[in-house]
Amino acid sequence: MSRIEEIVNIANHIPPFPKVAMQVMKMLEDPKVQPKDLAEVIQYDSAITANLLKTCNAAYFGLSRKVSSLDEALVLLGQDALKDILIASSSARFYKGGAGEGYQLEQGDLWKHSVAVAIMSKSISRHFKGVDPGAAFTAGLLHDIGKRFLSSFVASDFKKIMDRTYIDGLSFMAAEREILGMDHAELGGLILQKWDFSEEMILAVKLHHDPQALLKDPLTALVAMANTLVISLGVGVGADGLSGAMQGEGLKRFGITSLDLDRHMSNLVLEMERAEEMMGLSK
Amino acid sequence: MKVIVGISDMKIGTKPDEELVTYSLGSCIGVALWDPVAKVGALLHYMLPDSSIDTDKAVQKPFMFADTGVPRMFKEIYKHGALKERMKVYIVGGSQVMDDSGMFNIGKRNQMIIRKMFWKNNVNVTKEDVGGAVNRTITLNVGTGNVKLKISGQGEVEL
């Protein structure tokens, strides 16, 4: 099998995204859905239930009192927060252990980066008309899922990729593409397709390093901006560093100024402190 | 003993077995100070140049910004007997993604402000490693004044 076939094969045999999460997301589309109906479905996935209880008490979600049962959580949490927690609880299992080791990320770093981009994506979503904050959160959380599965391939060709990046001046992504036949963003797109996420979500993951991303679909632009800011802050950044280009003039079409960028960066640090429970989910 | 300096934080080290370290500087800047006589060190990790974007945060987290964090750092280290004329000064970080429009030039703005502040206040930089697109980690040994620079994916060197 050629390497690119091996990589595509991974996407084809990837473990499914938790069914319970997908089912509950669908149920939430019905405005009349009752908490007890949701609880009935959620309780069958014990990992999601445990994570949901662990995270809903994070300051980030702003509940007024401590929650100890699933029923109580579902009554108190708004639908938006519930969606975010559900996606975070379901995604965390893919980021356990040394996910991202091939990129020289420390344990837990890929998850931390993903949560940071999710939080950033949600908080900048107000600049992007028509983008649902929940969709922004989900796309942010999953944008680097390709890294999780490309990591071992990057590890085995690490020196070649680094040489192409830091000696020949290619972006890390371009070097991944050249040497492995596929980069982590493209693989991430394939994985989301396999998981039955929406077209716009697939596109946002696939194009998050495209230098022209800010000129594309709003969700694509949003995730690219969030990721660029989080990378600039150095949160969960590995050997790929800040390598690559992102054409910032596309921000103008959303009315975003460099002052906005500074403000969002400074807010992220505090929001991450309030979301500590979410950061711990991949342990 | 390792003392970790987080984003938007600063730590002073006074014990010879202490190492001050700050991880993963992207566009942020790490400033290390060391006085060879007082044997005191300080390490700052600021993320943005200018606190006027949010004056509440400047009070809450003064080390988030260069304009509030750097003067405060010097004030703190002076309290431990350090003198400006004697101090070794190191700056690292200030990377950025490539962007012709300059919107994402946070690294460059972070570099410019500290140069301006140092120039105004007659502070000489002993050594620096700034710019580019790499991710850096800096460690200051309080006992010896040695500064180590680690570039992610490329290993560690003495600065």
HADDOCK unambig.tbl for C-alpha pairs under 7 A between the chains (distance, minus, plus):
assign (segid A and resid 104 and name CA) (segid B and resid 153 and name CA) 6.54 0.50 0.50
assign (segid A and resid 231 and name CA) (segid B and resid 26 and name CA) 6.96 0.50 0.50
assign (segid A and resid 232 and name CA) (segid B and resid 26 and name CA) 5.08 0.50 0.50
assign (segid A and resid 232 and name CA) (segid B and resid 27 and name CA) 5.02 0.50 0.50
assign (segid A and resid 232 and name CA) (segid B and resid 96 and name CA) 6.42 0.50 0.50
assign (segid A and resid 233 and name CA) (segid B and resid 26 and name CA) 5.58 0.50 0.50
assign (segid A and resid 233 and name CA) (segid B and resid 27 and name CA) 6.12 0.50 0.50
assign (segid A and resid 233 and name CA) (segid B and resid 28 and name CA) 6.36 0.50 0.50
assign (segid A and resid 234 and name CA) (segid B and resid 24 and name CA) 5.14 0.50 0.50
assign (segid A and resid 234 and name CA) (segid B and resid 25 and name CA) 5.56 0.50 0.50
assign (segid A and resid 234 and name CA) (segid B and resid 26 and name CA) 4.64 0.50 0.50
assign (segid A and resid 237 and name CA) (segid B and resid 24 and name CA) 6.97 0.50 0.50
assign (segid A and resid 238 and name CA) (segid B and resid 152 and name CA) 6.04 0.50 0.50
assign (segid A and resid 239 and name CA) (segid B and resid 152 and name CA) 4.75 0.50 0.50
assign (segid A and resid 239 and name CA) (segid B and resid 153 and name CA) 4.41 0.50 0.50
assign (segid A and resid 241 and name CA) (segid B and resid 133 and name CA) 6.09 0.50 0.50
assign (segid A and resid 241 and name CA) (segid B and resid 134 and name CA) 4.75 0.50 0.50
assign (segid A and resid 241 and name CA) (segid B and resid 135 and name CA) 4.88 0.50 0.50
assign (segid A and resid 242 and name CA) (segid B and resid 96 and name CA) 5.96 0.50 0.50
assign (segid A and resid 242 and name CA) (segid B and resid 97 and name CA) 5.18 0.50 0.50
assign (segid A and resid 242 and name CA) (segid B and resid 133 and name CA) 4.63 0.50 0.50
assign (segid A and resid 242 and name CA) (segid B and resid 134 and name CA) 5.84 0.50 0.50
assign (segid A and resid 242 and name CA) (segid B and resid 135 and name CA) 6.97 0.50 0.50
assign (segid A and resid 243 and name CA) (segid B and resid 97 and name CA) 6.02 0.50 0.50
assign (segid A and resid 243 and name CA) (segid B and resid 133 and name CA) 5.16 0.50 0.50
assign (segid A and resid 244 and name CA) (segid B and resid 97 and name CA) 5.92 0.50 0.50
assign (segid A and resid 244 and name CA) (segid B and resid 98 and name CA) 6.14 0.50 0.50
assign (segid A and resid 245 and name CA) (segid B and resid 97 and name CA) 5.53 0.50 0.50
assign (segid A and resid 245 and name CA) (segid B and resid 98 and name CA) 4.25 0.50 0.50
assign (segid A and resid 245 and name CA) (segid B and resid 99 and name CA) 5.83 0.50 0.50
assign (segid A and resid 246 and name CA) (segid B and resid 97 and name CA) 6.69 0.50 0.50
assign (segid A and resid 246 and name CA) (segid B and resid 98 and name CA) 6.14 0.50 0.50
assign (segid A and resid 246 and name CA) (segid B and resid 99 and name CA) 5.46 0.50 0.50
assign (segid A and resid 247 and name CA) (segid B and resid 99 and name CA) 5.04 0.50 0.50
assign (segid A and resid 247 and name CA) (segid B and resid 100 and name CA) 6.54 0.50 0.50
assign (segid A and resid 247 and name CA) (segid B and resid 101 and name CA) 6.58 0.50 0.50
assign (segid A and resid 248 and name CA) (segid B and resid 99 and name CA) 6.07 0.50 0.50
assign (segid A and resid 248 and name CA) (segid B and resid 101 and name CA) 5.59 0.50 0.50
assign (segid A and resid 248 and name CA) (segid B and resid 102 and name CA) 6.92 0.50 0.50
assign (segid A and resid 248 and name CA) (segid B and resid 103 and name CA) 5.20 0.50 0.50
assign (segid A and resid 248 and name CA) (segid B and resid 104 and name CA) 6.43 0.50 0.50
assign (segid A and resid 249 and name CA) (segid B and resid 101 and name CA) 5.54 0.50 0.50
assign (segid A and resid 258 and name CA) (segid B and resid 103 and name CA) 5.81 0.50 0.50
assign (segid A and resid 263 and name CA) (segid B and resid 53 and name CA) 6.65 0.50 0.50
